[in-house]
């Protein structure tokens, strides 16, 4: 039997609102005023202006951590960047035994999602893998409505 669940009215309204509404609303919640997007003055207003009006494909490439890395390598050479130990979309395959004592785990598709490991022996591998799956199951676009995600 097919189990179809109708989205709630609140969810349907949310999905029908334009992206700019969420970007402006998030700014207002953080700063207490609406951003000046026509003639931005502050750094944050300039960022909001770019989010709303600048659709250059390079911005999406630079928003993805792995794609940005290839962009930097192509222009400045690989020696300028820190070493990448592993890239996967299946966190259970992370080779913990081959990682250095200190390392960082982060997804390529979000902002602020990071796990800093200062001592490998103290890591709860199952919990870290679970965190990685939580990141993979989240859409930063759905949370922020910023188009590059």
GIRAGI-V118332 format. One record per run of one state. SS is the DSSP state (helix for helix, strand for strand, loop for the rest). FROM is the first residue (numbers start at 1). TO is the last residue. If there is no record, write none. Layout:
ss: <SS;SS>
from: <FROM;FROM>
to: <TO;TO>
This chain:
ss: <loop;helix;loop;helix;loop;helix;loop;helix;loop;helix;loop;helix;loop;helix;loop;helix;loop;strand;loop;strand;loop;helix;loop;helix;loop;helix;loop>
from: <1;9;17;19;32;43;54;57;64;65;77;78;81;91;94;96;99;103;106;115;118;120;123;125;137;140;145>
to: <8;16;18;31;42;53;56;63;64;76;77;80;90;93;95;98;102;105;114;117;119;122;124;136;139;144;149>
